[in-house]
Each structure stands twice: as C-alpha cells, then as structure tokens.
Amino acid sequence: MDGTIVDTEQYWQTAQLNLLADHGLPPLTGEQELGMVGSSMADASEFFASLGVELKPSEIVDHMNTTVMASILKELDWRPGALELLVALHAAGIPNALVTNSTRVLADAVVSTLDDPLFTIVIAGDEVENGKPHPEPYLRAAEQLGVAPERCVAVEDSRRGLEAALAAGCATIGVPHGQTLEAHHAHLVTSTLEGITLETLGDLVERVAGDAAKRENAQTADGAADSESEAQL
C-alpha cells in the first residue's frame, strides 16, 4: 500500500519526525529512514522505543495511525499507473488483495477514498501474527483469494515486501520508491506501474512458473544421473 499504490511515505516521515520531536529526540538519519521502509507497525514501535520514545508500543502505533490517517483523509496521491491497473483488474473480474504492513484502520482509510470496491480482500499488518518480510501475509491473501501463491503477482516497493512475496512463492514486481531495488530483488523491477497491463501480469506468472519447472526438471535429472553413477560404482 504505502509507497506502492499510494504516495504516503511523506506522511509517515512527518509522523515519525513529530513523534521524535515530542520526546526531545533528533530526526532519523537517511540510513535509518531507508531501513524503516516496509516495516510492520510492531517493528516500528520497537525501533522508536529503542531510540528513547517513552511510550508503550500500542501508544506509538496509535500516534502514528492518528497522524497518518489525518493526512490520508485530507489528501491522497496515487502512484503512477497504480489506480489504472487496479481498475483494469476490477473490470476484468480478476480478484486481488491489498496486502500491507500498515494497520487495518489505515488500509480502510485508503480504501474509503475509492469510488468503486477495487480490492477483493484486505490483509492488514495487525491481522497477521507475522508481518512482512515473513510470507504469512501473502500466503493468507492467496488462501482467501482461493488461488495458489504461484498463480499470484505481488507488487511491492520495498525489499521487505518482496522478500515476503518471494518466500510465499509469488511472482514479483518491484517498483522502487525511496528504497533502491536491484534486478535480483524481484522477477521484474520497473520504475513505474505505468504501462503494466493484465497481459504483463499473466506473462510474468507463466515465465516464473516455467523457470521454476525448468529448475525442478534439472534437479531431477541431476539426481537421476547421480543415482546411475552410484549404481555403476
């Protein structure tokens, strides 16, 4: 959600800055800010507590939610190509899930700005036991959509999110926003979702599945060759 389909990163930065200032702490360094990209709220609250924020983890989460929520409801910009792709998926009857490390209340705030129900389901960070980079959010999304993870495409802007999707077995598209993504971080890395079509998604799923089948066949052949060599010995 954040940074992938909607441009909310500046809202999070403002909330973080205010939280630290309220407790007499300096702003995050550039390196710290990049390290926070894609973090779950639980991880973020622990991090801020370690910096000296004298609040309970739940209070830190409430502060962040309240601040970011106000900004979302005031103004929300969509990332280039994201809304168009969601509309195309909806029109074609292709189910999809909003999978986010943000809380349900923030996910619902983003969804509420839409005129049409473009998401089939929502998996929020406070509704899973393990947030990204753990694969649980994507595994749960695939299960609720009724499809195998291998038949899904996950779109992410962070390394944490891509790690979760890859571990779940999804085909992946990385669209960097703030955090640099290299070619090895996703099956496809692109600077924007503009130009990404339903055909692009389908072709990517088939290519990733085909590559996986080739690797499996090669491993099976290597195993058979090893067995034959052992029998000859």
N, C-alpha and C positions, 0 to 999 in steps of 0.2 A: 504494500500500500504506500507507505511513506517513501517518497523518492522514486518509486517505480511508476505508479499511475497518477499520483497527486504530488504536487511540489510543496511538501510540508516541512522539509528539512530546516528551513529558516525559522519555523515556528518552534521546533524542538530546540534549536540553538538559543533562541530568545528565552525559552522556559528554563533551560539549563543555566544561562547567564544570570537570570533573576534569582534562581534558587541559590546559586553560589554567592551572589552579592548579598542576599538576605542574611547569610551566615558569615559574612566577612571574608569570603574566600575568593581567590583570583579566578579569572576566566580559564576555561580549558585551553590547553595548548592545541595547536593544529594537529599534532600527532594524536592527542587524546580524543579530539573530536572525530577524526577518521576512525579511530578504534571503536567509537561508540556506534558507528553506522550499522544498522541492522540488529542492534542489541535488543533483548527482551526487556520488559519493564522491571522484572525481578533482578536481572543482571545490572541494569542501570541504577536501580535504587541501592544495591550493594556497593556499586562503584562510588556513588556520591557520598554514601555513608563513610566509605574509606577515606574520602577526601576531607571529612570533617563536618559534613552536614548533620546537625544534631536533631534528626527527625527519625521516627520509625520508618521502616521500608514502605509500609502502607501509606504513611503521610507523604512521603516523597512521591509515590505514584499518584496520589490524589492531587498534589500540587501540579505535577506535570500534566495530568489529564485536564485539569481545570484551565490551565493556561493555554494549552494547545487547542482544546475544544473551543475556547472563545475565538481564537484566530481562525479556525476552520469555518465556524459559523458566520464569521464576518466576511471572509474572502477565501476562495479555494481555487487554485490554478491546477489544471490537469497537465500532465507531462505530454509532450508532443506525440501524437499518434495513439495514445492510450485509450482515450474515450472512443475514438473511431473504431479501434479494434474490438472493444467491448460491445459496441453497437452492432458490429458485423457478426460477432459470435451470437449475440442475442437474436438477431434477425434470422440466423441460420439454425437456431434451435440447438446450439452446441452448449452443453452445460459447463459452467465454470465456477471456480471458488475464489473468494478473496481470502488469502492466507497471510496473516500479519502477526508480528510480534507485539503490535500495539493492543491495547485493551478493547474489549467489545464496545464500550461506550464511545470510543473514538472511531472505531470501524463503523458503528451505526451512524455517527455524525457525518462521516464521508458519504455513506450510502444514502442518507437522507437528502443530500443535495441533488440527487439524480431524479429526473422526471420519470424514468422507467426502471423497473427492477432488473438491472443488468447482471447482477450476481445471483447464481443459483443458491449458493450457501456462503456462509462466512465462518472462518475458523480464526478466532482471536487468541492472542497470546495468553490471556488469563483464563482460557478454556481448555488448555492442554497442560499436561504435567511437565512436559519438556518443550521449551521454545526452541526456535532456530538457534544454533546450527543443528540441533537434533532433528532427525527426519520425521518425528511424530506428527507435526502439523500437516505435512504433505501427505503422509500415509493416511491420516484421518480424513483429509479432504478427498482423496481418491476413493476411500471406502464409502464416504457419504454420497459421492457422485455416482458410485456404482461401477467404477472402471478400475482397471489395473493401473498402478502408477506409471508403468512403461508406456501406457497409451495417453499420458498427460504431458503437457508442456508447461513448465514453470518459468515465469518471467520475474526476474529479480534485479535489483540494483546493487546488492551487497554480497560480499564473499560469504558471510554467514548464511544468507538466504540460499545462495547457490549450493553451498555445502549441504544444507538440509535437503534440498531438492534432489541433488545427485545421489545422496545416501538413500533417498526413498526410491530411486530408480527412474526418476522423471527425465525427459528431455529438457534441456535448459536453454534459456535465452538470457544473457546478461546485458543490461542497459545501464552502464555506469552513470552515477550522479553523485559526484563528490569523491567517491572512493574509486581508485583505479582498478579496472578489471583487465586481466590478460586473457589471451586466447584459451589457455588451459583451465580457466575458471568456469567455463560454460561450453556447451556444444556450439553455441553461436553467440558471439559478442558483437553488438551493434550500438552505434552512438545514439540511436533513436528508434522508437517504435513506428515512426512514420514509414510507410511502405511495407510494413509487415502485414501480410494478408492471411486469410484462412488457409490458402494453399501453402504459404510459407510454413505454417504450423504443422500441417499434415505431412509435408515433405520432410520436415525435421524429425518428426516421430518415426517415420519409415526409415530414414537414414540412420538414426541412432539405434533402432531395433535391428537393422541389417548389420551394422557394425558389431553389435553385441552377439548376433548369431555367428558371424564370421570368427570372432574370438573364441566362442564356445566350440565351434567346429575344429578350430586349430588346436585348442587344448585337448579335445577328444582324440584327434589324430596323433598328437604328441604322446598322449597316454597309451594309445594302441601301439605305437612304434616302440615305446619303452617296454611294454609287455612282451612284444615279439622278440626284442633283443634279449630280454631276460630268459625267455624260453629257449632261445638258441644257445645261450651260455650254459 
